[in-house]
Amino acid sequence: MAAKGLVPVQGVELVTLLAQLNSDPDPKLREAASASFEKMPENVLLPALEGELHPAVLDHVLHHFPSREDVAERVVLNQLSDPRTVEFAAKNASERLGEIIAENQQRLLGAPTIVEALYKNRNVRMSTADRLVELCARNGVELTGIPTFKDHAEAVQGQLIPEPSDEPLPSDIAFAEAAVEHGDEDAVEIDKVDASEEVKEKFKPLSFRVKKMTMPEKLRLAIVGDAAARSLLVRDSNRTVANAVLNSPSITEKEVISFAYSREISADILRQIGNKPKWLRTMEIKRALVFNPKTPVNISMRFLNHLRVQDLKGVSKSRGIPGPIKNAARQRLEKKMKK
């Protein structure tokens, strides 16, 4: 009867009861309680979520209604909500919900993972991300989950950070347009034969937007943007921005292969690729680094032993490749031919 909502309790008690029964070992009870949750009128559920509910109940309700923003808003505004519950809401929050979560500075400073979740959520305004980074830096809170935190904090230091506003700023809109998903393709097409590179026609608008971005915007886009954004940012003349791309949690092996072939990418980026074991499991990356004239000699030399005869022939005859690499390739080729 309780699972079906047929007992004489209301509000906080009813929500608590259904949340408990919704986790009962008996599948029939769980199903009945879940159905009762779904049928609960808004004028009963929403006011209850503003009451003195146990943190576990608030967490359960948020997970039970993952797509209901009205539920999420009440849960994050409830001071009894566990920080992990608010963090969960922040990961996929809409722009509006992100602004609501960002208002509670005391909670954010006590639970930096919420700030990290907001930062990595592309729906959250860029001006809000700047404000949160500055808030944490000013209060000595380090966001270890954001690889670019220190660089971002340094970039906004001394700048005028906009106050929260009802409507997004023009810069927020511009960033949101750049951060949308563009597909899995790389923005820059590389001809592996003549090493020429050009921005694909469909990604030229994105290229123009990236060029106009401030450093903090580029740093955040490296984290929340897609492969197309990273493909442009890794070629940025600012070393800090380019490095941020390599620290993106979303970077893929396919992207790294493309970077390793590129002659528009700095030698420092190529050195970092050549020194990361997780990216050297693929033969294609080692081959790309050796054939790239900009790769530091000590890195290229390390991978010559991994090349096949045909690749060694190509290296020994390739234009632009440093002399020591070509000579070493010829020597290894001769040894292989003798065998």
C-alpha positions as CSV (number, residue, x, y, z in Angstrom):
1,M,0.0,0.0,0.0
2,A,2.8,2.4,0.8
3,A,4.6,1.7,-2.5
4,K,1.3,2.5,-4.3
5,G,1.0,5.8,-2.3
6,L,-2.1,4.5,-0.4
7,V,-1.0,5.4,3.1
8,P,-2.0,8.7,4.7
9,V,1.4,10.5,4.5
10,Q,2.3,13.5,2.4
11,G,5.2,15.8,1.5
12,V,8.6,15.0,3.0
13,E,7.3,11.8,4.6
14,L,5.8,10.5,1.3
15,V,8.9,11.3,-0.7
16,T,11.1,9.6,1.9
17,L,8.9,6.6,2.0
18,L,8.8,6.1,-1.8
19,A,12.6,6.7,-2.1
20,Q,13.2,3.9,0.5
21,L,10.8,1.5,-1.2
22,N,12.2,2.4,-4.6
23,S,15.5,0.8,-3.3
24,D,13.8,-2.3,-1.8
25,P,15.2,-5.7,-2.7
26,D,11.7,-6.8,-3.8
27,P,11.3,-6.0,-7.5
28,K,7.5,-5.6,-7.2
29,L,7.9,-3.1,-4.5
30,R,10.5,-1.2,-6.4
31,E,8.3,-1.1,-9.5
32,A,5.3,0.1,-7.6
33,A,7.2,2.8,-5.8
34,S,8.8,4.0,-9.0
35,A,5.4,4.2,-10.6
36,S,4.1,6.2,-7.7
37,F,7.1,8.6,-8.0
38,E,6.3,9.2,-11.6
39,K,2.6,9.9,-10.9
40,M,3.4,12.3,-8.0
41,P,1.9,15.7,-8.7
42,E,4.3,18.6,-9.0
43,N,2.6,20.5,-6.3
44,V,3.4,17.6,-3.9
45,L,6.9,16.6,-5.1
46,L,8.5,20.0,-5.6
47,P,7.6,21.6,-2.3
48,A,8.7,18.4,-0.5
49,L,12.2,18.7,-2.1
50,E,12.6,22.1,-0.4
51,G,12.0,20.5,3.0
52,E,14.2,18.6,5.5
53,L,14.9,15.5,3.5
54,H,17.8,13.2,4.2
55,P,20.7,13.7,1.8
56,A,20.4,10.2,0.5
57,V,16.7,10.8,-0.4
58,L,17.6,14.0,-2.3
59,D,20.3,12.1,-4.2
60,H,17.8,9.3,-5.0
61,V,15.2,11.7,-6.3
62,L,17.8,13.5,-8.5
63,H,18.9,10.2,-10.1
64,H,15.3,9.1,-10.5
65,F,14.4,12.2,-12.5
66,P,17.6,12.9,-14.4
67,S,15.9,15.0,-17.1
68,R,13.7,17.1,-14.9
69,E,15.3,20.5,-14.4
70,D,12.5,21.6,-11.9
71,V,13.5,18.6,-9.7
72,A,17.3,19.3,-10.1
73,E,16.8,23.0,-9.2
74,R,15.0,22.1,-5.9
75,V,17.6,19.5,-5.0
76,V,20.7,21.8,-5.6
77,L,19.0,24.6,-3.7
78,N,18.4,22.4,-0.7
79,Q,21.2,23.0,1.7
80,L,21.0,19.4,3.0
81,S,22.0,18.0,-0.4
82,D,25.3,16.2,-0.4
83,P,28.1,17.8,-2.4
84,R,28.3,14.7,-4.6
85,T,24.7,15.0,-5.5
86,V,25.2,18.6,-6.6
87,E,28.3,17.5,-8.5
88,F,26.2,15.0,-10.4
89,A,23.7,17.7,-11.3
90,A,26.5,20.1,-12.3
91,K,28.0,17.6,-14.9
92,N,25.0,17.9,-17.2
93,A,23.4,21.0,-16.0
94,S,21.8,23.4,-18.4
95,E,23.1,27.0,-18.6
96,R,20.4,28.1,-16.2
97,L,20.9,25.4,-13.7
98,G,24.7,25.9,-13.9
99,E,24.1,29.6,-12.9
100,I,22.0,28.5,-9.9
101,I,24.7,26.0,-8.7
102,A,27.4,28.6,-9.2
103,E,25.7,31.1,-6.8
104,N,26.5,29.1,-3.7
105,Q,30.1,30.1,-3.2
106,Q,30.4,28.6,0.3
107,R,29.4,25.2,-1.0
108,L,31.7,25.4,-4.0
109,L,34.7,26.3,-1.9
110,G,34.0,23.4,0.4
111,A,33.5,21.0,-2.5
112,P,35.8,21.9,-5.4
113,T,34.7,18.9,-7.4
114,I,31.5,20.8,-8.1
115,V,33.4,23.7,-9.6
116,E,35.4,21.2,-11.7
117,A,32.1,19.6,-13.0
118,L,30.8,23.1,-13.9
119,Y,34.0,24.0,-15.7
120,K,33.9,20.8,-17.8
121,N,30.3,21.3,-18.7
122,R,30.1,23.1,-22.0
123,N,26.7,24.4,-21.2
124,V,28.1,26.6,-18.4
125,R,28.9,30.1,-19.4
126,M,32.5,31.1,-20.1
127,S,32.1,34.1,-17.8
128,T,30.9,31.9,-15.0
129,A,33.9,29.5,-15.5
130,D,36.2,32.6,-15.3
131,R,34.5,33.7,-12.1
132,L,34.7,30.3,-10.5
133,V,38.4,29.9,-11.3
134,E,39.1,33.4,-9.9
135,L,37.1,32.6,-6.8
136,C,39.0,29.4,-6.1
137,A,42.4,30.9,-6.8
138,R,41.7,33.9,-4.5
139,N,40.7,31.5,-1.7
140,G,43.7,29.1,-2.1
141,V,41.5,26.3,-3.4
142,E,43.3,24.3,-6.2
143,L,41.2,22.5,-8.8
144,T,43.3,19.4,-9.3
145,G,40.7,17.9,-11.7
146,I,41.3,20.7,-14.2
147,P,44.7,20.4,-15.9
148,T,44.7,24.0,-17.0
149,F,43.6,25.5,-13.7
150,K,46.9,27.2,-12.7
151,D,47.3,28.7,-16.2
152,H,43.7,29.8,-16.3
153,A,43.9,31.4,-12.9
154,E,47.1,33.2,-13.9
155,A,45.5,34.4,-17.1
156,V,42.4,36.0,-15.3
157,Q,44.5,37.5,-12.5
158,G,44.0,41.2,-12.4
159,Q,41.2,41.1,-15.0
160,L,37.8,42.5,-14.5
161,I,35.5,39.5,-14.0
162,P,31.9,40.1,-15.0
163,E,29.3,39.8,-12.2
164,P,26.5,37.2,-12.6
165,S,23.8,38.4,-15.0
166,D,20.4,37.2,-16.1
167,E,21.4,36.9,-19.7
168,P,24.7,35.5,-21.2
169,L,27.3,38.0,-22.4
170,P,28.2,38.2,-26.1
171,S,31.5,36.5,-25.2
172,D,29.5,33.6,-23.6
173,I,27.4,33.2,-26.7
174,A,30.5,33.2,-28.9
175,F,32.2,30.5,-26.7
176,A,29.1,28.4,-26.7
177,E,29.0,28.4,-30.5
178,A,32.6,27.3,-30.6
179,A,32.1,24.6,-28.0
180,V,29.3,22.8,-29.8
181,E,30.0,19.3,-31.2
182,H,31.3,19.5,-34.8
183,G,31.7,15.8,-35.3
184,D,34.6,13.4,-35.0
185,E,36.6,14.8,-37.9
186,D,39.8,16.7,-37.4
187,A,39.5,20.3,-38.5
188,V,42.9,20.3,-40.2
189,E,43.5,17.9,-43.1
190,I,47.1,16.7,-43.5
191,D,48.6,15.4,-46.7
192,K,51.1,12.8,-45.5
193,V,53.0,12.9,-48.8
194,D,53.9,16.6,-49.2
195,A,53.1,17.5,-45.5
196,S,50.8,20.4,-46.6
197,E,48.0,21.3,-44.1
198,E,44.8,23.2,-44.5
199,V,41.7,23.9,-42.5
200,K,38.7,22.0,-44.0
201,E,36.1,24.2,-45.5
202,K,33.4,23.2,-43.0
203,F,35.6,24.1,-40.0
204,K,36.8,27.6,-41.2
205,P,34.1,29.4,-39.2
206,L,35.4,27.6,-36.1
207,S,39.0,28.6,-37.0
208,F,38.0,32.2,-37.1
209,R,36.3,32.0,-33.7
210,V,39.3,30.3,-32.1
211,K,41.7,33.0,-33.4
212,K,39.6,35.7,-31.7
213,M,39.5,33.9,-28.3
214,T,41.2,35.1,-25.2
215,M,43.7,32.8,-23.5
216,P,41.3,31.6,-20.8
217,E,38.7,30.8,-23.5
218,K,41.2,28.8,-25.4
219,L,42.3,26.9,-22.3
220,R,38.8,25.9,-21.4
221,L,37.9,25.0,-25.0
222,A,40.9,22.6,-25.0
223,I,39.1,20.8,-22.2
224,V,35.4,21.0,-23.2
225,G,35.8,21.2,-27.0
226,D,35.7,18.4,-29.5
227,A,38.4,17.0,-31.8
228,A,37.9,19.8,-34.3
229,A,38.6,22.4,-31.6
230,R,41.6,20.6,-30.3
231,S,43.0,20.2,-33.8
232,L,43.1,23.9,-34.1
233,L,44.2,24.7,-30.6
234,V,47.2,22.4,-30.6
235,R,48.6,24.6,-33.4
236,D,48.3,27.7,-31.3
237,S,51.4,29.8,-31.1
238,N,50.9,30.1,-27.3
239,R,52.7,27.1,-25.8
240,T,50.4,27.0,-22.8
241,V,47.3,26.6,-25.0
242,A,48.9,23.9,-27.2
243,N,50.0,22.0,-24.1
244,A,46.4,22.2,-22.7
245,V,45.2,20.1,-25.7
246,L,47.5,17.2,-24.7
247,N,46.0,17.3,-21.2
248,S,42.4,17.1,-22.5
249,P,40.6,14.1,-21.0
250,S,38.9,13.5,-24.3
251,I,41.9,13.4,-26.6
252,T,42.1,10.2,-28.7
253,E,44.8,8.2,-30.3
254,K,43.6,9.2,-33.8
255,E,44.1,12.8,-32.9
256,V,47.6,12.2,-31.6
257,I,48.6,10.4,-34.8
258,S,47.4,13.5,-36.7
259,F,49.4,15.8,-34.4
260,A,52.5,13.6,-34.9
261,Y,52.4,14.0,-38.7
262,S,51.8,17.8,-38.5
263,R,54.6,20.1,-39.4
264,E,52.7,23.1,-38.0
265,I,52.9,21.8,-34.5
266,S,55.7,22.9,-32.3
267,A,58.7,20.7,-31.5
268,D,57.8,20.8,-27.8
269,I,54.4,19.2,-28.5
270,L,56.1,16.5,-30.6
271,R,58.6,15.9,-27.8
272,Q,55.8,15.4,-25.3
273,I,54.0,13.0,-27.6
274,G,57.3,11.0,-28.0
275,N,57.8,10.9,-24.2
276,K,54.3,9.6,-23.2
277,P,54.2,5.7,-23.1
278,K,50.5,5.5,-23.5
279,W,50.7,7.1,-27.0
280,L,53.6,4.9,-28.1
281,R,51.8,1.6,-28.2
282,T,50.8,2.4,-31.8
283,M,53.4,2.0,-34.5
284,E,51.8,4.7,-36.6
285,I,52.6,7.4,-34.0
286,K,56.3,6.3,-33.9
287,R,56.5,6.3,-37.7
288,A,54.8,9.8,-37.9
289,L,57.3,11.3,-35.4
290,V,60.3,9.9,-37.3
291,F,59.0,11.3,-40.6
292,N,58.3,14.7,-39.1
293,P,61.3,17.0,-39.6
294,K,60.3,19.0,-36.6
295,T,60.6,16.1,-34.2
296,P,63.6,16.5,-31.9
297,V,66.5,14.3,-33.0
298,N,66.8,12.4,-29.8
299,I,63.1,11.4,-30.0
300,S,63.3,10.3,-33.7
301,M,66.5,8.4,-33.1
302,R,64.7,6.4,-30.4
303,F,62.1,5.0,-32.8
304,L,64.3,4.1,-35.8
305,N,64.7,0.6,-34.4
306,H,60.9,0.1,-34.7
307,L,60.7,1.0,-38.4
308,R,60.4,-1.5,-41.2
309,V,62.7,-1.7,-44.2
310,Q,60.4,0.3,-46.4
311,D,60.1,3.0,-43.8
312,L,63.9,3.2,-43.3
313,K,64.3,3.6,-47.1
314,G,61.8,6.5,-47.0
315,V,63.5,8.2,-44.1
316,S,67.0,7.9,-45.7
317,K,65.7,9.6,-48.9
318,S,63.2,12.1,-47.4
319,R,63.9,15.8,-47.7
320,G,63.9,18.0,-44.6
321,I,64.7,15.2,-42.2
322,P,67.8,16.1,-40.1
323,G,71.1,14.5,-41.4
324,P,71.8,12.5,-38.3
325,I,68.4,10.7,-38.6
326,K,69.0,10.0,-42.3
327,N,72.4,8.6,-41.7
328,A,71.3,6.5,-38.8
329,A,68.4,5.2,-41.0
330,R,70.9,4.2,-43.7
331,Q,73.1,2.4,-41.3
332,R,70.2,0.4,-39.8
333,L,68.9,-0.3,-43.3
334,E,72.3,-1.7,-44.3
335,K,72.3,-4.0,-41.2
336,K,68.8,-5.2,-42.0
337,M,69.7,-5.9,-45.6
338,K,72.8,-7.9,-44.6
339,K,70.7,-10.1,-42.4
